[in-house]
Amino acid sequence: MPKPSRTRMYRHPGHRSANRRIATVAAVLTVLAALAGLAAWFAGRAEHNGTRRPDVSASASPSQSAPAPRTDAGAVPKPPQASEPTAYATAAATMLWSYDTRTTTREQQLAGMRAWMTDETTYADFDAITAQVPGPVLWSRMADNAQHATARIDQAYFPSAFKTVLAEDPSALTEAYIYAVTVTGKQSIAWKGGGGGTENRSTTLAVQCRPTSDCALVSIAPRVLP
C-alpha cells in the first residue's frame, strides 16, 4: 500500500465565502493597516463588575490553561471555561491542530468545533473554521489510513499591531470585546504503518472575551499577525 501523504488537516483554501456575516470580521483579519480602524474589536477589557482587565504585555504557555475535557462523541475537546484571551486561544489552537479520524467523523469534527464559537451570530465566522477542514472525500481517505494529529503549543501572545491599537486608544469602543491572539506551536501527524512527522504551526485567532462570560472563538485569520 502506498505511503499516505502528510496532508495538513487545516489548510487555508484558495477562496473564502463571499457572504461574510459582517464587514468588521472581514476587515479585522486582513492586513495590519486595517487594525487601526478596528479598535472596537481590539479594545482592552476595562474592569467590569470586579473582572480584571487582561495584561496585553503577557503571553501564555500551555500550562496556563488546563486541558479541555473530551466530548462523549469523537475526539474533539469541549471548550474550557476561560476568561483570558491568551489562555482560551491556547486551548483553541490545540483543538484546531488536533484530530483523530480513527474515532471522529467529519460531521463530529465540525459539530465539536462549532461548540467553541461565540453564540453571537453578528460576529461568529464559522465559515473560516469549516474552510480549514478537509472535504468528505479527503477525510475518508485520511480515516482509511488512521490519520491523527496532536498539538503542542509553544506560545500565545497579542500581536504587536493589536497592542499598538490599545496603546493609542486604551478606552476605545468595547462593544464586541474581541481580541487578536497569535499562537505558535507544533503539530505531530501519524498514520498506520508507523508513518508520521512533526511541523511548526502558527495562526492568529479572533477571540471574544466579555467581562460577564467565558471566552469564545470568533474566527481564524487568513494570515499570521506578528
N, C-alpha and C positions, 0 to 999 in steps of 0.2 A: 504493500500500500504506500503511495507517495507521502512524503512528509508534508503535513499541513503547513500552510504559510502562516507566519506570525502576523495575523491580521489584528490590528489595533481596534478594539471594540468601538471606542468613541472617536470617530474621525469626523472632522467638520466637513460637511458636504459642500459641493461647488455652488450651491444656491440655498437661500433661506426663503421661508414663506414670505410672500409679498403682503400677506394680510396680517401684519403685526397688530397686537392688541392696542398699543398706544405708541405715539411717536416718541415719547420720552424714553421708552425701553430701547427703541432702536438707536437713539442718539447716545444714551448712556454707555453703550457697549461698542462704540465705533472707534473714534480716534481721540487722542489726548486733547486736541484743540476743542473738542465739544464739551469737555468736562467743566470748563469754567462757567458755562451757561446752564449747568445742571446741578447747581448747589442744592436744590430741593431734594435731589436724590442722595447727594453725598454729604448732607448736613450731619453734624455731630449730634449725639443723643444728649439733650440737656437733661438735667436732673428732673425727674418727674415722679412724684409720689415716693420719694426715697430711693429711686433707682439710680445707680451710679452710671455716669457717662463713660463709655469705653475710652481707654487711653489709646489714641491713634498712633502713638510712638512705639507701641509694643507689637511684638509678633507672637504667634502661637506655635507651640510644638505639639506633637501628638499626645504628650502627657497631659495637656491642658483640657482635653475632653475625653470622657470615658467612652469606651466602645459602645456603639448603639446596639441594642438587642435585636435579634433576628425576628423576622415575621414568621408566622406559622407556615405560610406557603412560600416556597422559594428561598433564595439566599439573600434577597435584598433587605438590608437592615432598616429598622424603623428610625425616624429622625430623633435625635436626642433632645432633651429639654435643655436648651442653652440660651443664654441672654447676651452673650458676647459674640460679635460678628466673626472674629477670627476662629473662635472655638467651633462655631457652627460650620464655617467654611471648611475647617479641617475635617470634620466628620462628613460633610457633603462631598468633598473631593475623594475621600476614601470610598464612599458609596459609588461615586461615578466611575472610578477607576477599577472597581472590583465587580466581578460577576462569576457565575458558575452555571454553565449551560448543562451540566450534569443533573442539576436539581431544580433549575429555574427555566420556565418557558419565556419566550419573548413577551407574552402578554403579562406574565407575572412581573417581569423586569420593569415594564412600563408602569404597571399599577403600583409597584413598590416605589418607583421614582416619583410618581405623582404625589405620594404622601409627604414628600419633602417640600412641596411647593407651597407658597403663600396661597391662602384661600381668597385673597383679594384679586378678583379677576381683572381689575383695572391694571394691575402691574404684572401678574403672572405671565410668564413667557414660556409655557411648556413646550412650544414648538422648538425652542432652542435646545431643549433636553432630548426630545424624541428624535431630533435630527441627528443626534450623536449615536443612536442605537442602530446596529445593522438591520437590514430588512429581513423579512421572514425566511427567504431562501438562504442567505448567508448565515443567519442564526442557526438554521437547521444543520448546515454543514459544520458549523462550529460545535454543535451538540453531538454530531456523529463522531467528531474527534475528541469529545470530552474536554473541550477547551474551557479553561477557567483562569481567573486572574485575581491577584491580591495587590493591595497598595500599601506603601509606606510613605507617610507624609514627613517631609523634612522641615518645612516652614510655611506659615500662613501670615501674611502681612498686608497692611494697607499700602497700595502703590503710591509712589511719590506724587502723582497728579492729584490723587484723592486728598492727600494731606495738604497739598498746596491750596486746594479749594477751601478746606477747613480753616487753614491759616488766614486766608484772605477774608473769609466771612464765616466765623465760627457760629454765628447766630442766624445762619441762612434758614430758609424755609425747612421745616421738619415734618411736613405732612406725610411723606412716604416712608421716612426712616430706612432708606436703602443705602447700603454700604458696598463699596467695591473692595474685594479681598483677593489678592493673588496667592495661589497655593502652589508649592513645588514639592516634588517627591519622586517616587519610583514605582513603576508598575511591573509586577512579575507575572508572566503568562506561561501556562503549562498546558500540555495536551497528552493524550495517551501515547504510550510508546516511549515515554521519557523525554519528549521534546519540550522546549521552553526557552525562556530568555527574560532579560530584565532591561527596561529602558527608562530614561528620565521622562518625567511628565511635568507640565506646568499649565495652569489655567487661571483665569480671573473670573470670579463668581460675583454676581449681584445678590446680596443677602439682605433681607428685611428683618430688622430687629426693633420692634416697637417697645416702648418702655413698659407696657402693660401685658405683653405676651411673649412667648418664646420666638426665637428666630425662625425664619423660613427661607427657602430658596426662591429667587426671582428669575434668574436667567444665567446663561453662560456667555461670556464674551467671545466674539469671534477671533480675538487676538489677545495675547497676554499683555497686561499693563505692568511696566517696570516699577 
